[in-house]
Amino acid sequence: MKPEAVTSLAETYLAGPGLRTYTLVLGLVVDVAAAIQAYPLARAMMGSALASSRAKRATVATAILLAQPQRI
């Protein structure tokens, strides 16, 4: 996944946290919400009113990169 795509997906998630899955190429899907729940720092960052939007975006992007895509 290209860095721009990860950043865009993170921004999309932050704009509307209802986003659950994102389809990659070749029938692979990333569950963004599950990726965030699996990454302790992302859980803490999303629940913090003190975290900046930039920090939240970077943390969500990291969670997306650490996620293991699933076949649909």
C-alpha positions as a LaTeX table, in Angstrom:
\begin{tabular}{lrrr}
\hline
Residue & $x$ (\AA) & $y$ (\AA) & $z$ (\AA) \\
\hline
Met1 & 0.00 & 0.00 & 0.00 \\
Lys2 & 1.42 & 3.39 & $-0.97$ \\
Pro3 & 2.10 & 5.90 & 1.82 \\
Glu4 & $-0.38$ & 8.36 & 0.29 \\
Ala5 & $-3.08$ & 5.68 & 0.32 \\
Val6 & $-2.42$ & 4.89 & 3.99 \\
Thr7 & $-2.59$ & 8.57 & 4.92 \\
Ser8 & $-5.78$ & 9.02 & 2.92 \\
Leu9 & $-7.38$ & 5.99 & 4.56 \\
Ala10 & $-6.38$ & 7.26 & 8.01 \\
Glu11 & $-7.91$ & 10.67 & 7.24 \\
Thr12 & $-11.08$ & 9.00 & 5.95 \\
Tyr13 & $-11.36$ & 6.94 & 9.12 \\
Leu14 & $-10.85$ & 9.98 & 11.35 \\
Ala15 & $-13.45$ & 11.97 & 9.40 \\
Gly16 & $-16.03$ & 9.22 & 9.83 \\
Pro17 & $-15.07$ & 6.53 & 12.35 \\
Gly18 & $-17.96$ & 4.42 & 11.09 \\
Leu19 & $-15.63$ & 3.13 & 8.37 \\
Arg20 & $-15.02$ & $-0.49$ & 9.18 \\
Thr21 & $-13.33$ & $-2.18$ & 6.24 \\
Tyr22 & $-11.30$ & $-1.08$ & 3.26 \\
Thr23 & $-10.84$ & $-3.26$ & 0.20 \\
Leu24 & $-7.33$ & $-3.52$ & $-1.18$ \\
Val25 & $-6.33$ & $-5.12$ & $-4.46$ \\
Leu26 & $-6.80$ & $-8.80$ & $-5.25$ \\
Gly27 & $-9.67$ & $-9.35$ & $-2.83$ \\
Leu28 & $-7.83$ & $-8.33$ & 0.32 \\
Val29 & $-9.66$ & $-6.36$ & 3.00 \\
Val30 & $-8.30$ & $-4.38$ & 5.95 \\
Asp31 & $-10.59$ & $-4.01$ & 8.95 \\
Val32 & $-9.54$ & $-0.54$ & 10.07 \\
Ala33 & $-11.53$ & $-0.57$ & 13.31 \\
Ala34 & $-10.04$ & $-3.93$ & 14.29 \\
Ala35 & $-6.55$ & $-2.68$ & 13.42 \\
Ile36 & $-7.01$ & 0.25 & 15.77 \\
Gln37 & $-8.34$ & $-2.00$ & 18.54 \\
Ala38 & $-5.35$ & $-4.33$ & 18.10 \\
Tyr39 & $-2.84$ & $-1.48$ & 18.48 \\
Pro40 & $-2.81$ & $-0.26$ & 22.12 \\
Leu41 & $-1.33$ & 3.14 & 21.30 \\
Ala42 & $-4.06$ & 3.78 & 18.72 \\
Arg43 & $-6.78$ & 2.88 & 21.25 \\
Ala44 & $-5.27$ & 5.31 & 23.76 \\
Met45 & $-4.74$ & 8.04 & 21.18 \\
Met46 & $-8.29$ & 7.82 & 19.82 \\
Gly47 & $-9.68$ & 8.14 & 23.33 \\
Ser48 & $-7.55$ & 11.16 & 24.20 \\
Ala49 & $-8.90$ & 14.69 & 23.96 \\
Leu50 & $-5.32$ & 15.97 & 24.33 \\
Ala51 & $-3.93$ & 14.24 & 21.22 \\
Ser52 & $-3.61$ & 16.41 & 18.13 \\
Ser53 & $-5.27$ & 15.43 & 14.88 \\
Arg54 & $-1.81$ & 14.98 & 13.36 \\
Ala55 & $-0.81$ & 12.52 & 16.10 \\
Lys56 & $-4.09$ & 10.64 & 15.73 \\
Arg57 & $-3.66$ & 10.43 & 11.95 \\
Ala58 & $-0.11$ & 9.09 & 12.32 \\
Thr59 & $-1.22$ & 6.52 & 14.89 \\
Val60 & $-4.15$ & 5.33 & 12.79 \\
Ala61 & $-1.84$ & 5.08 & 9.77 \\
Thr62 & 0.57 & 2.95 & 11.80 \\
Ala63 & $-2.28$ & 0.68 & 12.91 \\
Ile64 & $-3.33$ & 0.27 & 9.26 \\
Leu65 & 0.24 & $-0.64$ & 8.26 \\
Leu66 & 0.45 & $-3.20$ & 11.07 \\
Ala67 & $-2.89$ & $-4.78$ & 10.15 \\
Gln68 & $-3.02$ & $-8.15$ & 8.46 \\
Pro69 & $-5.32$ & $-8.00$ & 5.43 \\
Gln70 & $-7.87$ & $-10.80$ & 5.09 \\
Arg71 & $-9.13$ & $-12.47$ & 1.93 \\
Ile72 & $-12.79$ & $-11.91$ & 1.18 \\
\hline
\end{tabular}
